[in-house]
Amino acid sequence: MMKKFWNWKSRKIRDQDSGEERIERVLFLNGTIAEESWYDDEVTPALFKEELMAGSGDITVWINSPGGDCVAAAQIYNMLMDYKGNVTVKIDGIAASAASVIAMAGTKVWISPVGMLMIHNPATIAWGDSGEMQKAIEMLESVKDSIINAYEIKTGLSRTKLSHMMDAETWMDAGKAVELGFADGILKRSEVPDDMEPPAVSMLYSEAAAVNSLMDKIAAKCRTKPKTEPMGRSVDSLYERLNLLKN
């Protein structure tokens, strides 16, 4: 059964300029971005898009996520970028890894004074001969370039600087995120809704935990051959099933 990591709500707000009440569409992205990869998945992205396009007008997206599936993040980013209305992103807790890519789709991006944003290099696990290793390297370089595209469009920073920041696994507090252009401003406490949902997972980033989780996913995906046969998969197959999962 698919676990949705997103939740839509509608609420009445008062326009500061006209004083009139209007309905605001709100999208909450909490916890891991897709527990299963969206690669070669036509159902889940279609469901998200159907819900996105079910209404009209401006959207506010609240993000509190340590990251997840790069493929899902890329598709959500594209859908939000193509949406006809304004998309205001508000980072209440953390937008790390893949979640930071989604945040870049905001027409305006606001971050809590105690919020965090983190960017880093994509990662995967591969095995095989030198040719397979080279395929993995080339794949990761291509994915990194695509991620840099989103950061570059939003921040205006050079690709070289962004690449170095990803190499260093850069964590930004609210002030630094605004300074570097990843966010446009800092939220006031009064702007945080009372019904903000807590994240579904711990917001503490742990590389060891991420790798262990990744290994568990790989083991589960690769249990397709009899135990008498040697276990192994090509990088191409890994890409289809793994898709750079790193929380």
C-alpha positions in Angstrom: 0.0 0.0 0.0 1.4 3.4 -1.0 2.2 5.8 1.8 1.5 9.4 0.8 4.1 11.8 2.1 1.9 14.8 1.0 -1.3 16.2 2.3 -3.6 18.9 0.8 -5.7 21.3 2.9 -7.8 24.4 2.1 -8.4 27.2 4.5 -9.8 30.7 4.6 -7.3 33.6 4.9 -7.8 37.4 4.8 -6.1 39.3 2.0 -3.9 41.9 3.6 -4.5 44.4 0.8 -8.2 44.1 0.1 -9.3 42.7 3.5 -11.4 40.1 1.7 -11.4 36.5 2.7 -10.3 33.9 0.1 -9.5 30.2 0.0 -5.9 29.2 0.1 -4.7 25.9 -1.1 -2.0 24.4 1.1 0.3 21.4 0.4 2.2 19.8 3.3 5.3 17.8 2.4 6.4 16.0 5.6 8.9 13.2 6.2 10.7 11.2 3.5 10.0 12.1 -0.1 8.6 8.8 -1.4 9.4 5.6 0.4 9.5 3.9 -2.9 11.1 5.3 -6.0 8.9 7.1 -8.6 11.2 5.7 -11.4 9.0 3.6 -13.8 6.0 4.4 -11.6 3.1 5.9 -13.5 0.5 5.7 -10.7 2.0 7.8 -7.9 3.2 10.8 -9.9 -0.2 10.8 -11.8 -2.0 10.9 -8.5 0.1 13.8 -7.2 -0.5 15.7 -10.4 -4.2 15.0 -10.4 -4.5 16.4 -6.9 -2.3 19.4 -7.8 -4.5 20.2 -10.8 -7.8 19.6 -9.0 -7.9 23.2 -8.0 -6.7 26.6 -9.2 -5.2 29.7 -7.7 -2.0 30.2 -5.7 -0.5 27.4 -3.6 1.4 27.5 -0.3 3.8 24.5 0.1 5.0 23.7 3.6 8.2 21.6 3.7 9.6 19.7 6.6 11.6 16.8 5.1 15.1 15.3 5.3 14.9 14.3 1.6 14.4 11.0 -0.2 14.0 9.9 -3.8 15.6 12.2 -6.3 13.3 11.0 -9.1 10.2 12.0 -7.1 11.7 15.3 -6.1 12.5 16.1 -9.8 9.0 15.3 -10.9 7.4 17.3 -8.1 9.7 20.2 -8.9 8.7 20.1 -12.6 5.0 19.9 -11.7 5.2 22.9 -9.4 7.2 24.9 -11.9 4.6 24.2 -14.6 1.7 25.1 -12.3 -0.1 28.2 -13.5 -0.6 29.9 -10.1 2.1 31.3 -7.7 3.8 28.7 -5.6 5.0 30.0 -2.2 7.3 27.6 -0.4 7.6 27.8 3.4 10.2 25.7 5.2 9.1 25.2 8.7 11.7 22.7 9.9 14.2 21.3 7.3 14.5 21.0 3.6 17.5 18.7 3.0 18.8 16.8 0.1 15.9 16.0 -2.4 13.5 18.2 -0.4 15.8 21.2 -1.1 15.3 20.6 -4.8 11.5 20.8 -4.4 11.9 24.0 -2.4 13.5 25.7 -5.4 10.2 25.5 -7.3 8.8 28.3 -5.2 7.9 31.6 -6.7 8.9 32.8 -3.3 10.7 30.7 -0.6 10.4 31.5 3.0 12.2 29.7 5.9 11.5 29.6 9.6 14.1 31.4 11.8 15.1 28.0 13.2 14.8 26.2 9.9 17.6 24.5 8.0 18.4 23.8 4.4 21.0 21.3 3.2 22.4 20.4 -0.2 24.8 17.6 -1.0 26.0 15.3 -3.8 23.7 12.5 -5.0 24.9 9.0 -4.0 24.3 5.4 -5.0 25.8 2.0 -4.4 27.2 -0.1 -7.3 29.2 -3.2 -7.9 30.9 -4.8 -10.9 33.9 -4.3 -13.0 35.6 -1.0 -13.9 33.2 -0.4 -16.7 30.2 -0.7 -14.4 31.9 1.7 -11.9 32.5 4.2 -14.7 28.8 4.0 -15.6 27.9 4.7 -12.0 30.2 7.7 -11.9 28.8 9.1 -15.1 25.3 8.6 -13.9 26.0 10.5 -10.6 27.6 13.3 -12.5 24.5 13.7 -14.7 22.2 13.7 -11.8 24.3 16.3 -10.0 24.2 18.5 -13.1 20.4 18.3 -13.1 20.2 19.2 -9.4 22.5 22.2 -9.9 20.1 23.4 -12.6 17.4 23.9 -10.0 19.7 25.6 -7.5 21.2 27.9 -10.2 17.8 29.1 -11.5 16.7 30.0 -8.0 19.9 31.4 -6.5 21.8 32.8 -9.5 25.0 31.4 -8.0 27.7 30.0 -10.3 27.6 26.3 -11.1 31.1 26.0 -9.8 30.2 27.4 -6.4 27.1 25.3 -6.2 29.1 22.2 -7.1 31.6 23.0 -4.3 28.8 23.5 -1.8 27.3 20.1 -2.7 30.8 18.5 -2.4 31.1 19.9 1.1 27.5 18.9 2.1 26.5 22.4 3.0 24.0 23.1 5.9 22.4 26.5 5.9 20.5 28.2 8.7 17.8 30.7 7.8 20.1 33.7 7.5 22.6 31.9 5.3 19.9 30.5 3.1 18.6 34.0 2.5 22.1 35.4 2.0 22.9 32.8 -0.7 19.6 33.1 -2.4 18.1 29.7 -1.6 15.3 31.6 0.3 13.8 35.0 -0.1 13.0 35.8 3.5 12.5 34.6 7.0 9.1 33.6 8.4 7.4 35.3 11.3 6.0 33.0 14.0 2.5 34.3 13.4 2.8 32.9 9.8 3.1 29.3 10.9 -0.3 27.5 11.0 -1.5 26.1 14.2 -2.3 22.8 12.5 1.2 22.3 11.1 1.8 18.5 11.1 4.9 17.0 12.7 7.3 15.2 10.3 6.9 11.5 9.9 10.6 10.8 10.5 13.4 12.2 12.6 14.9 15.4 11.2 18.4 14.4 12.4 20.6 13.7 9.4 22.7 10.6 9.9 24.9 9.4 7.0 25.2 6.0 8.7 21.5 5.6 9.1 21.0 6.7 5.5 23.5 4.1 4.2 22.0 1.4 6.4 18.5 2.2 5.2 19.8 2.2 1.6 21.4 -1.2 2.1 18.2 -2.6 3.4 16.3 -1.4 0.4 18.9 -2.9 -2.0 18.8 -6.2 -0.2 15.0 -6.3 -0.4 15.0 -5.4 -4.1 17.7 -7.9 -5.0 16.1 -11.0 -3.5 14.8 -12.1 -6.8 17.2 -15.0 -7.6 17.5 -18.4 -6.0 19.9 -18.6 -3.2 22.0 -21.0 -5.2 22.8 -18.4 -7.8 25.4 -15.7 -7.2 23.8 -12.4 -6.4 24.5 -9.4 -8.5 23.0 -6.6 -10.6 24.3 -4.2 -13.2 24.5 -0.5 -12.5 21.7 0.0 -15.1 19.4 -2.2 -13.1 20.4 -0.5 -9.9 19.6 2.8 -11.4 16.1 1.7 -12.2 15.4 0.3 -8.8 17.5 2.4 -6.5 17.4 5.8 -8.2 19.8 7.5 -5.8 17.9 7.0 -2.7 19.6 8.9 0.1 17.6 10.4 3.0 
